[in-house]
C-alpha cells in the first residue's frame, strides 16, 4: 500500500496508526517495538515508501 512521507516521523511511535483497524489489522505497536530493539543495539531503522507502490523497511546495526 505504501504511506505518505509526511507521516514518516510517526511510523515508529506507539499507537500512531495511519489507518483504522477496519482497514488494516494490528495494534499499532509493532514498528515501535522494532525501533526499540534496534536502538538498544545502537542501530537505526528507517522506511521508504511510495503511495500505491508499497513500502520497504530497513535497519542497520554496528559491526561487532
mmCIF file of the N, C-alpha and C atoms, coordinates in Angstrom:
data_MODEL
# 
_entry.id   MODEL 
# 
loop_
_atom_site.group_PDB 
_atom_site.id 
_atom_site.type_symbol 
_atom_site.label_atom_id 
_atom_site.label_alt_id 
_atom_site.label_comp_id 
_atom_site.label_asym_id 
_atom_site.label_entity_id 
_atom_site.label_seq_id 
_atom_site.pdbx_PDB_ins_code 
_atom_site.Cartn_x 
_atom_site.Cartn_y 
_atom_site.Cartn_z 
_atom_site.occupancy 
_atom_site.B_iso_or_equiv 
_atom_site.pdbx_formal_charge 
_atom_site.auth_seq_id 
_atom_site.auth_comp_id 
_atom_site.auth_asym_id 
_atom_site.auth_atom_id 
_atom_site.pdbx_PDB_model_num 
ATOM 1   N N  . UNK A 1 1  ? 0.805   -1.193 0.000  1.00 0.00 ? 1  UNK A N  1 
ATOM 2   C CA . UNK A 1 1  ? 0.000   0.000  0.000  1.00 0.00 ? 1  UNK A CA 1 
ATOM 3   C C  . UNK A 1 1  ? 0.851   1.260  0.000  1.00 0.00 ? 1  UNK A C  1 
ATOM 4   N N  . UNK A 1 2  ? 1.872   1.289  0.832  1.00 0.00 ? 2  UNK A N  1 
ATOM 5   C CA . UNK A 1 2  ? 2.696   2.473  0.952  1.00 0.00 ? 2  UNK A CA 1 
ATOM 6   C C  . UNK A 1 2  ? 2.135   3.456  1.973  1.00 0.00 ? 2  UNK A C  1 
ATOM 7   N N  . UNK A 1 3  ? 2.887   4.506  2.258  1.00 0.00 ? 3  UNK A N  1 
ATOM 8   C CA . UNK A 1 3  ? 2.455   5.540  3.194  1.00 0.00 ? 3  UNK A CA 1 
ATOM 9   C C  . UNK A 1 3  ? 2.947   6.890  2.705  1.00 0.00 ? 3  UNK A C  1 
ATOM 10  N N  . UNK A 1 4  ? 2.251   7.920  3.104  1.00 0.00 ? 4  UNK A N  1 
ATOM 11  C CA . UNK A 1 4  ? 2.602   9.286  2.749  1.00 0.00 ? 4  UNK A CA 1 
ATOM 12  C C  . UNK A 1 4  ? 3.835   9.694  3.549  1.00 0.00 ? 4  UNK A C  1 
ATOM 13  N N  . UNK A 1 5  ? 4.843   10.217 2.878  1.00 0.00 ? 5  UNK A N  1 
ATOM 14  C CA . UNK A 1 5  ? 6.109   10.585 3.524  1.00 0.00 ? 5  UNK A CA 1 
ATOM 15  C C  . UNK A 1 5  ? 5.926   11.607 4.639  1.00 0.00 ? 5  UNK A C  1 
ATOM 16  N N  . UNK A 1 6  ? 4.844   12.385 4.621  1.00 0.00 ? 6  UNK A N  1 
ATOM 17  C CA . UNK A 1 6  ? 4.662   13.373 5.684  1.00 0.00 ? 6  UNK A CA 1 
ATOM 18  C C  . UNK A 1 6  ? 4.414   12.721 7.043  1.00 0.00 ? 6  UNK A C  1 
ATOM 19  N N  . UNK A 1 7  ? 4.084   11.420 7.050  1.00 0.00 ? 7  UNK A N  1 
ATOM 20  C CA . UNK A 1 7  ? 3.862   10.691 8.302  1.00 0.00 ? 7  UNK A CA 1 
ATOM 21  C C  . UNK A 1 7  ? 5.073   9.859  8.719  1.00 0.00 ? 7  UNK A C  1 
ATOM 22  N N  . UNK A 1 8  ? 6.154   9.983  8.020  1.00 0.00 ? 8  UNK A N  1 
ATOM 23  C CA . UNK A 1 8  ? 7.338   9.157  8.267  1.00 0.00 ? 8  UNK A CA 1 
ATOM 24  C C  . UNK A 1 8  ? 7.818   9.222  9.719  1.00 0.00 ? 8  UNK A C  1 
ATOM 25  N N  . UNK A 1 9  ? 7.777   10.381 10.319 1.00 0.00 ? 9  UNK A N  1 
ATOM 26  C CA . UNK A 1 9  ? 8.267   10.530 11.700 1.00 0.00 ? 9  UNK A CA 1 
ATOM 27  C C  . UNK A 1 9  ? 7.359   9.838  12.715 1.00 0.00 ? 9  UNK A C  1 
ATOM 28  N N  . UNK A 1 10 ? 6.143   9.498  12.341 1.00 0.00 ? 10 UNK A N  1 
ATOM 29  C CA . UNK A 1 10 ? 5.201   8.855  13.257 1.00 0.00 ? 10 UNK A CA 1 
ATOM 30  C C  . UNK A 1 10 ? 5.199   7.327  13.146 1.00 0.00 ? 10 UNK A C  1 
ATOM 31  N N  . UNK A 1 11 ? 5.853   6.783  12.145 1.00 0.00 ? 11 UNK A N  1 
ATOM 32  C CA . UNK A 1 11 ? 5.786   5.339  11.901 1.00 0.00 ? 11 UNK A CA 1 
ATOM 33  C C  . UNK A 1 11 ? 6.288   4.503  13.065 1.00 0.00 ? 11 UNK A C  1 
ATOM 34  N N  . UNK A 1 12 ? 7.318   4.950  13.738 1.00 0.00 ? 12 UNK A N  1 
ATOM 35  C CA . UNK A 1 12 ? 7.953   4.154  14.776 1.00 0.00 ? 12 UNK A CA 1 
ATOM 36  C C  . UNK A 1 12 ? 7.540   4.578  16.182 1.00 0.00 ? 12 UNK A C  1 
ATOM 37  N N  . UNK A 1 13 ? 6.397   5.231  16.306 1.00 0.00 ? 13 UNK A N  1 
ATOM 38  C CA . UNK A 1 13 ? 5.852   5.644  17.593 1.00 0.00 ? 13 UNK A CA 1 
ATOM 39  C C  . UNK A 1 13 ? 4.677   4.740  17.972 1.00 0.00 ? 13 UNK A C  1 
ATOM 40  N N  . UNK A 1 14 ? 4.510   4.484  19.257 1.00 0.00 ? 14 UNK A N  1 
ATOM 41  C CA . UNK A 1 14 ? 3.419   3.647  19.735 1.00 0.00 ? 14 UNK A CA 1 
ATOM 42  C C  . UNK A 1 14 ? 2.079   4.329  19.475 1.00 0.00 ? 14 UNK A C  1 
ATOM 43  N N  . UNK A 1 15 ? 1.141   3.557  18.948 1.00 0.00 ? 15 UNK A N  1 
ATOM 44  C CA . UNK A 1 15 ? -0.246  3.981  18.737 1.00 0.00 ? 15 UNK A CA 1 
ATOM 45  C C  . UNK A 1 15 ? -0.424  5.107  17.739 1.00 0.00 ? 15 UNK A C  1 
ATOM 46  N N  . UNK A 1 16 ? 0.520   5.328  16.888 1.00 0.00 ? 16 UNK A N  1 
ATOM 47  C CA . UNK A 1 16 ? 0.368   6.339  15.847 1.00 0.00 ? 16 UNK A CA 1 
ATOM 48  C C  . UNK A 1 16 ? -0.020  5.636  14.539 1.00 0.00 ? 16 UNK A C  1 
ATOM 49  N N  . UNK A 1 17 ? -1.171  4.982  14.581 1.00 0.00 ? 17 UNK A N  1 
ATOM 50  C CA . UNK A 1 17 ? -1.648  4.281  13.394 1.00 0.00 ? 17 UNK A CA 1 
ATOM 51  C C  . UNK A 1 17 ? -2.041  5.276  12.316 1.00 0.00 ? 17 UNK A C  1 
ATOM 52  N N  . UNK A 1 18 ? -1.761  4.916  11.076 1.00 0.00 ? 18 UNK A N  1 
ATOM 53  C CA . UNK A 1 18 ? -2.125  5.773  9.960  1.00 0.00 ? 18 UNK A CA 1 
ATOM 54  C C  . UNK A 1 18 ? -3.452  5.354  9.338  1.00 0.00 ? 18 UNK A C  1 
ATOM 55  N N  . UNK A 1 19 ? -3.952  4.196  9.730  1.00 0.00 ? 19 UNK A N  1 
ATOM 56  C CA . UNK A 1 19 ? -5.209  3.689  9.196  1.00 0.00 ? 19 UNK A CA 1 
ATOM 57  C C  . UNK A 1 19 ? -6.055  3.144  10.345 1.00 0.00 ? 19 UNK A C  1 
ATOM 58  N N  . UNK A 1 20 ? -7.329  3.028  10.108 1.00 0.00 ? 20 UNK A N  1 
ATOM 59  C CA . UNK A 1 20 ? -8.210  2.476  11.140 1.00 0.00 ? 20 UNK A CA 1 
ATOM 60  C C  . UNK A 1 20 ? -8.035  0.965  11.216 1.00 0.00 ? 20 UNK A C  1 
ATOM 61  N N  . UNK A 1 21 ? -8.382  0.347  12.353 1.00 0.00 ? 21 UNK A N  1 
ATOM 62  C CA . UNK A 1 21 ? -8.295  -1.112 12.481 1.00 0.00 ? 21 UNK A CA 1 
ATOM 63  C C  . UNK A 1 21 ? -9.168  -1.847 11.459 1.00 0.00 ? 21 UNK A C  1 
ATOM 64  N N  . UNK A 1 22 ? -10.190 -1.179 10.957 1.00 0.00 ? 22 UNK A N  1 
ATOM 65  C CA . UNK A 1 22 ? -11.037 -1.801 9.941  1.00 0.00 ? 22 UNK A CA 1 
ATOM 66  C C  . UNK A 1 22 ? -10.323 -1.926 8.600  1.00 0.00 ? 22 UNK A C  1 
ATOM 67  N N  . UNK A 1 23 ? -9.380  -1.027 8.333  1.00 0.00 ? 23 UNK A N  1 
ATOM 68  C CA . UNK A 1 23 ? -8.647  -1.053 7.068  1.00 0.00 ? 23 UNK A CA 1 
ATOM 69  C C  . UNK A 1 23 ? -7.492  -2.054 7.095  1.00 0.00 ? 23 UNK A C  1 
ATOM 70  N N  . UNK A 1 24 ? -6.764  -2.090 8.212  1.00 0.00 ? 24 UNK A N  1 
ATOM 71  C CA . UNK A 1 24 ? -5.605  -2.970 8.347  1.00 0.00 ? 24 UNK A CA 1 
ATOM 72  C C  . UNK A 1 24 ? -5.568  -3.546 9.748  1.00 0.00 ? 24 UNK A C  1 
ATOM 73  N N  . UNK A 1 25 ? -5.167  -4.806 9.869  1.00 0.00 ? 25 UNK A N  1 
ATOM 74  C CA . UNK A 1 25 ? -5.065  -5.457 11.171 1.00 0.00 ? 25 UNK A CA 1 
ATOM 75  C C  . UNK A 1 25 ? -3.874  -4.903 11.953 1.00 0.00 ? 25 UNK A C  1 
ATOM 76  N N  . UNK A 1 26 ? -3.843  -5.200 13.238 1.00 0.00 ? 26 UNK A N  1 
ATOM 77  C CA . UNK A 1 26 ? -2.700  -4.848 14.072 1.00 0.00 ? 26 UNK A CA 1 
ATOM 78  C C  . UNK A 1 26 ? -3.072  -3.884 15.171 1.00 0.00 ? 26 UNK A C  1 
ATOM 79  N N  . UNK A 1 27 ? -2.137  -3.748 16.097 1.00 0.00 ? 27 UNK A N  1 
ATOM 80  C CA . UNK A 1 27 ? -2.370  -2.887 17.250 1.00 0.00 ? 27 UNK A CA 1 
ATOM 81  C C  . UNK A 1 27 ? -1.695  -1.538 17.130 1.00 0.00 ? 27 UNK A C  1 
ATOM 82  N N  . UNK A 1 28 ? -0.777  -1.398 16.196 1.00 0.00 ? 28 UNK A N  1 
ATOM 83  C CA . UNK A 1 28 ? -0.068  -0.134 16.048 1.00 0.00 ? 28 UNK A CA 1 
ATOM 84  C C  . UNK A 1 28 ? 1.187   -0.029 16.887 1.00 0.00 ? 28 UNK A C  1 
ATOM 85  N N  . UNK A 1 29 ? 1.656   -1.140 17.448 1.00 0.00 ? 29 UNK A N  1 
ATOM 86  C CA . UNK A 1 29 ? 2.864   -1.087 18.280 1.00 0.00 ? 29 UNK A CA 1 
ATOM 87  C C  . UNK A 1 29 ? 4.048   -1.837 17.664 1.00 0.00 ? 29 UNK A C  1 
ATOM 88  N N  . UNK A 1 30 ? 3.837   -2.577 16.615 1.00 0.00 ? 30 UNK A N  1 
ATOM 89  C CA . UNK A 1 30 ? 4.891   -3.422 16.045 1.00 0.00 ? 30 UNK A CA 1 
ATOM 90  C C  . UNK A 1 30 ? 6.144   -2.676 15.637 1.00 0.00 ? 30 UNK A C  1 
ATOM 91  N N  . UNK A 1 31 ? 6.006   -1.601 14.883 1.00 0.00 ? 31 UNK A N  1 
ATOM 92  C CA . UNK A 1 31 ? 7.179   -0.854 14.438 1.00 0.00 ? 31 UNK A CA 1 
ATOM 93  C C  . UNK A 1 31 ? 7.865   -0.141 15.593 1.00 0.00 ? 31 UNK A C  1 
ATOM 94  N N  . UNK A 1 32 ? 7.120   0.242  16.601 1.00 0.00 ? 32 UNK A N  1 
ATOM 95  C CA . UNK A 1 32 ? 7.726   0.860  17.790 1.00 0.00 ? 32 UNK A CA 1 
ATOM 96  C C  . UNK A 1 32 ? 8.598   -0.159 18.519 1.00 0.00 ? 32 UNK A C  1 
ATOM 97  N N  . UNK A 1 33 ? 8.144   -1.394 18.582 1.00 0.00 ? 33 UNK A N  1 
ATOM 98  C CA . UNK A 1 33 ? 8.932   -2.457 19.221 1.00 0.00 ? 33 UNK A CA 1 
ATOM 99  C C  . UNK A 1 33 ? 10.207  -2.711 18.431 1.00 0.00 ? 33 UNK A C  1 
ATOM 100 N N  . UNK A 1 34 ? 10.096  -2.773 17.123 1.00 0.00 ? 34 UNK A N  1 
ATOM 101 C CA . UNK A 1 34 ? 11.273  -2.974 16.271 1.00 0.00 ? 34 UNK A CA 1 
ATOM 102 C C  . UNK A 1 34 ? 12.280  -1.855 16.504 1.00 0.00 ? 34 UNK A C  1 
ATOM 103 N N  . UNK A 1 35 ? 11.804  -0.606 16.501 1.00 0.00 ? 35 UNK A N  1 
ATOM 104 C CA . UNK A 1 35 ? 12.705  0.527  16.689 1.00 0.00 ? 35 UNK A CA 1 
ATOM 105 C C  . UNK A 1 35 ? 13.394  0.466  18.045 1.00 0.00 ? 35 UNK A C  1 
ATOM 106 N N  . UNK A 1 36 ? 12.665  0.077  19.076 1.00 0.00 ? 36 UNK A N  1 
ATOM 107 C CA . UNK A 1 36 ? 13.237  -0.007 20.427 1.00 0.00 ? 36 UNK A CA 1 
ATOM 108 C C  . UNK A 1 36 ? 14.348  -1.058 20.483 1.00 0.00 ? 36 UNK A C  1 
ATOM 109 N N  . UNK A 1 37 ? 14.113  -2.210 19.901 1.00 0.00 ? 37 UNK A N  1 
ATOM 110 C CA . UNK A 1 37 ? 15.116  -3.285 19.905 1.00 0.00 ? 37 UNK A CA 1 
ATOM 111 C C  . UNK A 1 37 ? 16.360  -2.858 19.135 1.00 0.00 ? 37 UNK A C  1 
ATOM 112 N N  . UNK A 1 38 ? 16.169  -2.309 17.952 1.00 0.00 ? 38 UNK A N  1 
ATOM 113 C CA . UNK A 1 38 ? 17.313  -1.897 17.129 1.00 0.00 ? 38 UNK A CA 1 
ATOM 114 C C  . UNK A 1 38 ? 18.094  -0.780 17.819 1.00 0.00 ? 38 UNK A C  1 
ATOM 115 N N  . UNK A 1 39 ? 17.403  0.190  18.402 1.00 0.00 ? 39 UNK A N  1 
ATOM 116 C CA . UNK A 1 39 ? 18.115  1.287  19.068 1.00 0.00 ? 39 UNK A CA 1 
ATOM 117 C C  . UNK A 1 39 ? 18.867  0.812  20.309 1.00 0.00 ? 39 UNK A C  1 
ATOM 118 N N  . UNK A 1 40 ? 18.354  -0.191 21.006 1.00 0.00 ? 40 UNK A N  1 
ATOM 119 C CA . UNK A 1 40 ? 19.055  -0.755 22.178 1.00 0.00 ? 40 UNK A CA 1 
ATOM 120 C C  . UNK A 1 40 ? 20.392  -1.378 21.781 1.00 0.00 ? 40 UNK A C  1 
ATOM 121 N N  . UNK A 1 41 ? 20.508  -1.731 20.505 1.00 0.00 ? 41 UNK A N  1 
ATOM 122 C CA . UNK A 1 41 ? 21.746  -2.304 19.984 1.00 0.00 ? 41 UNK A CA 1 
ATOM 123 C C  . UNK A 1 41 ? 22.535  -1.282 19.164 1.00 0.00 ? 41 UNK A C  1 
ATOM 124 N N  . UNK A 1 42 ? 22.265  0.005  19.413 1.00 0.00 ? 42 UNK A N  1 
ATOM 125 C CA . UNK A 1 42 ? 22.948  1.117  18.747 1.00 0.00 ? 42 UNK A CA 1 
ATOM 126 C C  . UNK A 1 42 ? 22.765  1.116  17.234 1.00 0.00 ? 42 UNK A C  1 
ATOM 127 N N  . UNK A 1 43 ? 21.635  0.630  16.789 1.00 0.00 ? 43 UNK A N  1 
ATOM 128 C CA . UNK A 1 43 ? 21.337  0.613  15.364 1.00 0.00 ? 43 UNK A CA 1 
ATOM 129 C C  . UNK A 1 43 ? 20.316  1.667  14.988 1.00 0.00 ? 43 UNK A C  1 
ATOM 130 N N  . UNK A 1 44 ? 19.980  1.681  13.719 1.00 0.00 ? 44 UNK A N  1 
ATOM 131 C CA . UNK A 1 44 ? 18.967  2.600  13.213 1.00 0.00 ? 44 UNK A CA 1 
ATOM 132 C C  . UNK A 1 44 ? 17.976  1.822  12.357 1.00 0.00 ? 44 UNK A C  1 
ATOM 133 N N  . UNK A 1 45 ? 16.770  2.341  12.292 1.00 0.00 ? 45 UNK A N  1 
ATOM 134 C CA . UNK A 1 45 ? 15.720  1.743  11.479 1.00 0.00 ? 45 UNK A CA 1 
ATOM 135 C C  . UNK A 1 45 ? 15.037  2.871  10.707 1.00 0.00 ? 45 UNK A C  1 
ATOM 136 N N  . UNK A 1 46 ? 14.662  2.596  9.446  1.00 0.00 ? 46 UNK A N  1 
ATOM 137 C CA . UNK A 1 46 ? 14.005  3.617  8.638  1.00 0.00 ? 46 UNK A CA 1 
ATOM 138 C C  . UNK A 1 46 ? 13.137  2.942  7.584  1.00 0.00 ? 46 UNK A C  1 
ATOM 139 N N  . UNK A 1 47 ? 12.318  3.752  6.956  1.00 0.00 ? 47 UNK A N  1 
ATOM 140 C CA . UNK A 1 47 ? 11.392  3.244  5.943  1.00 0.00 ? 47 UNK A CA 1 
ATOM 141 C C  . UNK A 1 47 ? 11.378  4.171  4.743  1.00 0.00 ? 47 UNK A C  1 
ATOM 142 N N  . UNK A 1 48 ? 11.107  3.582  3.586  1.00 0.00 ? 48 UNK A N  1 
ATOM 143 C CA . UNK A 1 48 ? 10.931  4.331  2.350  1.00 0.00 ? 48 UNK A CA 1 
ATOM 144 C C  . UNK A 1 48 ? 9.660   3.823  1.704  1.00 0.00 ? 48 UNK A C  1 
ATOM 145 N N  . UNK A 1 49 ? 8.914   4.716  1.059  1.00 0.00 ? 49 UNK A N  1 
ATOM 146 C CA . UNK A 1 49 ? 7.628   4.312  0.523  1.00 0.00 ? 49 UNK A CA 1 
ATOM 147 C C  . UNK A 1 49 ? 7.148   5.225  -0.590 1.00 0.00 ? 49 UNK A C  1 
ATOM 148 N N  . UNK A 1 50 ? 6.277   4.672  -1.412 1.00 0.00 ? 50 UNK A N  1 
ATOM 149 C CA . UNK A 1 50 ? 5.509   5.429  -2.381 1.00 0.00 ? 50 UNK A CA 1 
ATOM 150 C C  . UNK A 1 50 ? 4.075   4.945  -2.260 1.00 0.00 ? 50 UNK A C  1 
ATOM 151 N N  . UNK A 1 51 ? 3.154   5.879  -2.146 1.00 0.00 ? 51 UNK A N  1 
ATOM 152 C CA . UNK A 1 51 ? 1.742   5.508  -2.028 1.00 0.00 ? 51 UNK A CA 1 
ATOM 153 C C  . UNK A 1 51 ? 1.339   4.703  -3.262 1.00 0.00 ? 51 UNK A C  1 
ATOM 154 N N  . UNK A 1 52 ? 0.678   3.591  -3.008 1.00 0.00 ? 52 UNK A N  1 
ATOM 155 C CA . UNK A 1 52 ? 0.225   2.723  -4.080 1.00 0.00 ? 52 UNK A CA 1 
ATOM 156 C C  . UNK A 1 52 ? 1.269   1.760  -4.603 1.00 0.00 ? 52 UNK A C  1 
ATOM 157 N N  . UNK A 1 53 ? 2.522   1.922  -4.195 1.00 0.00 ? 53 UNK A N  1 
ATOM 158 C CA . UNK A 1 53 ? 3.597   1.047  -4.668 1.00 0.00 ? 53 UNK A CA 1 
ATOM 159 C C  . UNK A 1 53 ? 4.200   0.203  -3.558 1.00 0.00 ? 53 UNK A C  1 
ATOM 160 N N  . UNK A 1 54 ? 3.871   0.504  -2.292 1.00 0.00 ? 54 UNK A N  1 
ATOM 161 C CA . UNK A 1 54 ? 4.387   -0.282 -1.181 1.00 0.00 ? 54 UNK A CA 1 
ATOM 162 C C  . UNK A 1 54 ? 5.443   0.446  -0.386 1.00 0.00 ? 54 UNK A C  1 
ATOM 163 N N  . UNK A 1 55 ? 5.965   -0.252 0.596  1.00 0.00 ? 55 UNK A N  1 
ATOM 164 C CA . UNK A 1 55 ? 6.963   0.317  1.498  1.00 0.00 ? 55 UNK A CA 1 
ATOM 165 C C  . UNK A 1 55 ? 8.065   -0.696 1.753  1.00 0.00 ? 55 UNK A C  1 
ATOM 166 N N  . UNK A 1 56 ? 9.244   -0.194 2.007  1.00 0.00 ? 56 UNK A N  1 
ATOM 167 C CA . UNK A 1 56 ? 10.384  -1.025 2.389  1.00 0.00 ? 56 UNK A CA 1 
ATOM 168 C C  . UNK A 1 56 ? 10.904  -0.516 3.719  1.00 0.00 ? 56 UNK A C  1 
ATOM 169 N N  . UNK A 1 57 ? 11.215  -1.449 4.596  1.00 0.00 ? 57 UNK A N  1 
ATOM 170 C CA . UNK A 1 57 ? 11.727  -1.124 5.917  1.00 0.00 ? 57 UNK A CA 1 
ATOM 171 C C  . UNK A 1 57 ? 13.134  -1.677 6.035  1.00 0.00 ? 57 UNK A C  1 
ATOM 172 N N  . UNK A 1 58 ? 14.023  -0.896 6.629  1.00 0.00 ? 58 UNK A N  1 
ATOM 173 C CA . UNK A 1 58 ? 15.436  -1.247 6.716  1.00 0.00 ? 58 UNK A CA 1 
ATOM 174 C C  . UNK A 1 58 ? 15.930  -1.053 8.149  1.00 0.00 ? 58 UNK A C  1 
ATOM 175 N N  . UNK A 1 59 ? 17.007  -1.738 8.465  1.00 0.00 ? 59 UNK A N  1 
ATOM 176 C CA . UNK A 1 59 ? 17.704  -1.470 9.714  1.00 0.00 ? 59 UNK A CA 1 
ATOM 177 C C  . UNK A 1 59 ? 19.176  -1.718 9.512  1.00 0.00 ? 59 UNK A C  1 
ATOM 178 N N  . UNK A 1 60 ? 19.980  -1.084 10.340 1.00 0.00 ? 60 UNK A N  1 
ATOM 179 C CA . UNK A 1 60 ? 21.418  -1.335 10.335 1.00 0.00 ? 60 UNK A CA 1 
ATOM 180 C C  . UNK A 1 60 ? 21.887  -1.436 11.780 1.00 0.00 ? 60 UNK A C  1 
ATOM 181 N N  . UNK A 1 61 ? 22.871  -2.268 11.968 1.00 0.00 ? 61 UNK A N  1 
ATOM 182 C CA . UNK A 1 61 ? 23.487  -2.458 13.285 1.00 0.00 ? 61 UNK A CA 1 
ATOM 183 C C  . UNK A 1 61 ? 24.983  -2.247 13.143 1.00 0.00 ? 61 UNK A C  1 
ATOM 184 N N  . UNK A 1 62 ? 25.624  -1.713 14.167 1.00 0.00 ? 62 UNK A N  1 
ATOM 185 C CA . UNK A 1 62 ? 27.075  -1.529 14.080 1.00 0.00 ? 62 UNK A CA 1 
ATOM 186 C C  . UNK A 1 62 ? 27.795  -2.873 14.049 1.00 0.00 ? 62 UNK A C  1 
ATOM 187 N N  . UNK A 1 63 ? 28.953  -2.881 13.435 1.00 0.00 ? 63 UNK A N  1 
ATOM 188 C CA . UNK A 1 63 ? 29.749  -4.103 13.414 1.00 0.00 ? 63 UNK A CA 1 
ATOM 189 C C  . UNK A 1 63 ? 30.228  -4.429 14.819 1.00 0.00 ? 63 UNK A C  1 
ATOM 190 N N  . UNK A 1 64 ? 30.324  -5.708 15.093 1.00 0.00 ? 64 UNK A N  1 
ATOM 191 C CA . UNK A 1 64 ? 30.744  -6.141 16.427 1.00 0.00 ? 64 UNK A CA 1 
ATOM 192 C C  . UNK A 1 64 ? 32.218  -5.952 16.633 1.00 0.00 ? 64 UNK A C  1 
# 
